[in-house]
Amino acid sequence: MKLYRDIFENIIAPENLFLAWDTFKKGKRNKPDVARFEMNLEQHIFAIHHELAHKSYHHGPYTAFYINDPKQRHIHKASVKDRIIHHAIYRVLAPLFDPMFIHTSYSCRINKGHHAGVDALYTTLRKVSRNNHLPCFALKCDIKKFFDSVDHWVLREIIAKKIADPDARWLIDEIIGSFAPGLPIGNLTSQLFANIYMNELDQFAKHILHIPFYIRYTDDFIMVSNTQEQLWKWLEDIRHYLDQRLHLALHPRKVIMRKYIQGIDFLGYVQLPDHRVLRTKTKRRIFKKIRLGATEQVLQSYLGVLSHANSFVLSEKLKNEFWMHRVDKK
């Protein structure tokens, strides 16, 4: 594994900080704190550079709030300054770590993502079942309270295997140590750190257990095989590895074995041998939001979600529901 010894200067370079700002500000320029920062942009960016170069930087506190997406999540938002530094770190670290990740890791990666993961499962199920001619089973698993459970010492140890630059490690430690326990949902760096952490499981699954059909998205992963017995055996090895190496546990109610012909529920869609449908809970949530008065932009977003399933009738029903509520409000 290649070690990187001189990346700190790349992270704190003013050019990288300005590029980090450009990425960060997208969709946020109307936010009061972002607008205030932009009024004296150059002054703020060079002040950040000075703090980092002299190692006087300390991560500030977080603002906590809840969102429903669709389940309730506890979000922690850092200051504008801290978030620009997160982006600066991400810009340098992500290209170094991404080549280490397995092909079937789909969360928060360029040319991957949610729908690519759904499509990958479809291809996998068709391949394992030989187009539904052979028995096919999927075992879906979820890590219990993943972001809260990430062990800082283990994460630092994993990163240290790749990053040998002591100054870069100081800054990374400052970000990791800014929140406890675990990682804050809301930091861009948390997405990268989550992939770095769970890549340990991915490598174990692919190169030690030699699981041929394994897909992961953040803390959700799924394995596919022609036999249930093989899947249960792999599960016990994975459960032990998670406990001993990563100090994580599987959610007891979210370890689910299903036959392909019953439908495989993964990342919001249910994949059946001849079609794909949206998860029932997701459909209910979408129609509820439309009835409460969603914007046309939100409607288009939902239609985009539906476009990845066999849902022409459902899409038409959703559009009718939207326009009916528009008319009623006039």
C-alpha positions in Angstrom: 0.0 0.0 0.0 1.4 3.4 -1.0 2.1 5.8 1.8 1.5 9.5 1.4 4.0 11.7 3.3 3.6 15.2 1.9 -0.1 16.1 1.5 -0.6 18.7 4.2 0.6 21.6 2.0 -1.9 20.5 -0.7 -4.8 20.5 1.8 -4.0 24.0 3.3 -2.9 25.7 0.0 -5.0 28.8 -0.6 -5.9 27.5 -4.1 -7.4 24.3 -2.5 -9.2 26.4 0.1 -10.8 28.6 -2.6 -11.8 25.5 -4.6 -13.2 24.0 -1.4 -15.3 27.2 -1.0 -16.5 26.9 -4.6 -17.8 23.4 -3.9 -19.2 24.2 -0.5 -21.2 27.3 -1.5 -23.3 25.5 -4.1 -27.0 25.8 -3.2 -26.1 27.7 0.0 -25.4 31.3 -1.1 -28.7 32.6 0.3 -27.9 31.2 3.8 -27.1 34.1 6.1 -23.9 32.6 7.6 -22.6 31.8 4.1 -23.5 35.2 2.8 -21.6 36.9 5.7 -18.6 34.7 5.0 -18.6 35.6 1.3 -18.6 39.4 2.1 -15.0 39.1 3.2 -14.1 35.9 1.3 -10.4 36.5 0.7 -9.8 37.7 4.2 -11.5 34.6 5.6 -9.7 32.1 3.3 -6.3 33.5 4.1 -7.1 33.6 7.8 -8.0 29.8 7.6 -4.7 29.2 5.7 -2.7 31.0 8.5 -4.4 29.0 11.3 -3.8 25.7 9.5 -0.2 26.6 8.6 0.6 27.5 12.2 -1.5 24.7 13.7 -3.5 27.1 15.8 -6.8 25.8 14.3 -9.3 24.2 16.5 -12.6 22.8 15.3 -15.6 24.8 16.5 -18.9 23.5 18.1 -21.7 22.0 16.1 -25.3 23.1 15.8 -27.7 20.1 16.3 -31.1 19.6 14.8 -33.3 16.9 13.5 -34.6 16.0 10.0 -36.9 13.3 8.7 -35.2 11.6 5.7 -37.4 9.5 5.9 -36.6 8.3 9.3 -35.6 10.9 12.0 -31.9 11.8 11.9 -29.9 13.8 14.3 -27.8 16.3 12.2 -24.8 18.2 13.5 -23.8 21.3 11.4 -20.4 22.8 11.7 -19.6 26.5 11.1 -18.9 27.7 7.6 -15.2 27.9 8.3 -15.0 24.3 9.6 -17.1 23.0 6.6 -14.7 24.7 4.1 -11.8 22.9 5.9 -13.8 19.6 5.6 -14.1 20.2 1.9 -10.4 21.0 1.6 -9.5 17.7 3.3 -12.0 15.8 1.2 -10.6 17.2 -2.0 -7.2 15.8 -1.2 -8.0 12.6 0.6 -10.9 11.2 -1.5 -8.7 10.6 -4.6 -6.1 8.8 -2.5 -8.5 6.4 -0.8 -11.1 5.8 -3.5 -8.9 3.5 -5.6 -8.6 1.2 -2.5 -12.4 0.7 -2.3 -14.1 -2.3 -3.9 -16.1 -1.8 -7.1 -19.4 -2.7 -5.4 -19.1 0.0 -2.7 -21.6 2.6 -3.9 -22.1 5.3 -1.2 -20.7 8.9 -1.8 -18.4 8.0 -4.6 -18.0 9.5 -8.1 -19.9 7.6 -10.8 -21.5 5.4 -8.1 -24.4 6.4 -5.8 -27.8 5.2 -4.7 -29.4 4.2 -8.0 -26.1 2.6 -9.3 -26.3 0.3 -6.2 -29.9 -0.6 -7.0 -29.0 -1.4 -10.6 -26.0 -3.5 -9.4 -28.3 -5.6 -7.2 -30.6 -6.2 -10.2 -27.6 -7.4 -12.3 -26.3 -9.6 -9.5 -29.7 -11.3 -8.9 -30.1 -12.0 -12.6 -26.6 -13.5 -12.7 -26.9 -15.7 -9.6 -30.3 -16.9 -10.5 -29.4 -17.5 -14.2 -32.3 -15.4 -15.2 -34.5 -17.0 -12.5 -33.7 -20.6 -13.5 -31.8 -21.3 -10.3 -32.6 -20.8 -6.6 -31.4 -17.4 -5.4 -31.3 -15.9 -1.9 -30.2 -12.5 -0.6 -29.2 -11.6 2.9 -29.5 -8.0 3.8 -27.7 -6.5 6.8 -27.6 -3.1 8.6 -25.1 -1.9 11.2 -26.7 -0.8 14.4 -26.2 2.9 15.1 -23.3 3.0 12.7 -22.3 6.7 12.8 -22.5 6.8 16.6 -20.4 3.6 16.9 -17.4 4.4 14.8 -14.3 3.9 17.0 -12.0 7.0 16.7 -8.9 4.9 17.6 -9.6 2.3 15.0 -10.4 5.0 12.4 -7.1 6.8 13.1 -5.2 3.5 12.8 -6.8 2.7 9.4 -6.0 6.2 8.1 -2.4 6.0 9.4 -1.8 3.0 7.2 -2.2 5.3 4.2 -1.3 8.8 5.5 2.2 9.2 6.9 2.3 13.0 6.9 2.2 14.0 10.6 0.8 17.4 9.9 -2.0 16.0 7.8 -2.6 13.5 10.6 -2.8 16.3 13.1 -5.6 18.0 11.0 -7.5 14.8 10.4 -7.3 14.0 14.2 -8.7 17.5 14.9 -11.7 16.7 12.7 -12.3 13.2 14.1 -11.9 14.5 17.6 -14.3 17.4 17.1 -17.3 15.1 17.8 -18.0 12.2 20.1 -19.1 9.5 20.1 -18.6 8.4 16.5 -19.0 10.6 13.5 -21.4 13.5 13.0 -24.1 13.1 10.3 -23.7 16.3 8.3 -20.0 16.5 7.8 -18.7 15.8 4.3 -15.6 14.2 5.9 -17.9 11.8 7.8 -19.0 10.3 4.4 -15.4 9.7 3.5 -14.4 8.4 6.9 -17.4 6.0 6.8 -16.2 4.5 3.6 -12.6 4.2 4.9 -13.9 2.5 8.0 -16.3 0.1 6.2 -13.7 -0.6 3.5 -12.1 -2.9 6.2 -15.3 -5.0 6.1 -15.4 -4.9 2.3 -11.9 -6.2 2.0 -12.6 -8.9 4.5 -15.7 -10.0 2.7 -14.1 -10.0 -0.8 -10.6 -11.1 -0.1 -10.8 -13.3 3.0 -14.2 -14.8 2.8 -14.2 -14.6 -1.0 -17.9 -13.6 -1.2 -18.5 -13.2 -5.0 -21.7 -11.2 -4.8 -21.5 -8.5 -2.1 -22.8 -4.9 -2.3 -22.5 -2.1 0.2 -24.0 1.3 0.6 -22.8 3.1 3.7 -23.8 0.8 6.6 -26.2 -1.3 4.5 -24.8 -4.4 2.8 -26.3 -7.3 0.9 -24.9 -10.7 -0.1 -26.4 -13.0 -2.8 -26.0 -16.8 -3.2 -27.8 -19.9 -4.5 -27.9 -21.3 -0.9 -29.1 -19.9 2.4 -26.6 -22.1 4.2 -23.7 -20.3 2.6 -25.1 -16.9 3.4 -25.6 -17.8 7.1 -22.1 -19.0 7.3 -20.7 -15.8 5.9 -22.9 -13.8 8.2 -21.3 -15.5 11.3 -17.8 -14.7 10.1 -18.8 -11.1 9.4 -20.5 -10.7 12.7 -17.4 -11.8 14.5 -15.1 -9.5 12.4 -17.3 -6.5 13.0 -17.2 -7.0 16.7 -13.5 -7.8 17.0 -12.0 -5.5 14.4 -14.4 -2.5 14.0 -16.3 -2.6 17.3 -19.6 -2.6 15.4 -22.7 -4.8 15.7 -25.5 -5.8 13.3 -29.0 -4.5 13.9 -30.8 -7.6 15.2 -34.1 -6.6 13.4 -32.4 -5.7 10.1 -30.7 -9.0 9.2 -33.2 -10.3 6.6 -33.0 -13.4 4.4 -35.2 -13.3 1.3 -35.8 -15.5 -1.8 -35.5 -13.6 -5.0 -39.0 -14.6 -6.0 -40.3 -12.9 -2.9 -38.7 -9.6 -3.7 -35.5 -8.1 -2.4 -35.9 -4.8 -0.6 -32.7 -2.7 -0.9 -32.1 1.0 -0.9 -35.8 1.9 -1.1 -36.7 -0.4 -4.0 -38.1 -4.0 -4.1 -36.5 -6.0 -6.8 -38.5 -8.9 -8.2 -37.6 -11.3 -11.0 -39.6 -9.5 -13.7 -39.9 -5.9 -12.4 -38.8 -3.4 -9.7 -41.2 -1.4 -7.5 -40.8 1.3 -4.9 -40.9 0.3 -1.3 -44.4 0.7 0.2 -43.3 3.0 3.0 -41.6 5.2 0.5 -44.7 5.5 -1.7 -46.8 6.4 1.4 -44.2 9.1 2.4 -44.1 10.6 -1.1 -47.9 10.9 -1.4 -48.2 12.3 2.1 -45.7 15.1 1.3 -47.5 15.9 -2.0 -50.8 16.2 -0.1 -49.1 18.5 2.4 -48.2 20.9 -0.4 -44.9 20.1 -2.1 -43.4 22.4 -4.8 -43.1 21.4 -8.4 -39.3 21.0 -7.9 -40.1 18.4 -5.2 -42.6 16.7 -7.6 -39.9 16.4 -10.3 -37.5 14.9 -7.7 -40.0 12.2 -6.8 -40.7 11.5 -10.4 -37.0 11.0 -10.8 -37.1 8.4 -8.0 -40.0 6.6 -9.6 -38.3 6.5 -13.0 -35.9 3.9 -11.6 -38.8 1.5 -11.0 -41.7 0.1 -13.1 -44.0 2.8 -12.0 -45.8 4.5 -15.0 -49.2 4.3 -13.3 -47.9 5.4 -10.0 -46.1 8.4 -11.6 -49.4 9.5 -13.3 -51.3 9.1 -10.1 -48.7 11.3 -8.3 -48.9 14.0 -10.9 -52.7 14.0 -10.7 -52.5 14.2 -6.9 -50.1 17.2 -7.1 -52.2 19.2 -9.6 -55.4 18.4 -7.7 -54.0 19.9 -4.5 -52.7 22.9 -6.5 -56.2 23.6 -7.8 -57.8 23.1 -4.3 -55.5 25.7 -2.8 -56.4 28.4 -5.4 
